[in-house]
Amino acid sequence: MMRIPFSYIWRSLWARRLTTALTVGGVALVVFVFAGVLMLARGLEATLIETTADVLEAESGVARGAEGRALLSREVVLVIDL
């Protein structure tokens, strides 16, 4: 099996500078957007968990345990009506 030398690969990338730059830029943009969506989802989930527990604890009528602590389960429920 004949291997292609690295010099050929580098010359090919240099000869197609625009295509190479657009490919690298496209991949970077996809990674950036994906990371941003993951960070947004994680922050939204953490915020909803904290605020839901605080609101439920402040409301009257929440069952209390033997130690006087509110009996709550932290669950994220999000309804989006399109």
PyMOL commands that set and color helices and strands:
alter all, ss='L'
color gray80, all
select helices_A, chain A and resi 6-15+17-58
alter helices_A, ss='H'
color red, helices_A
deselect
rebuild
show_as cartoon
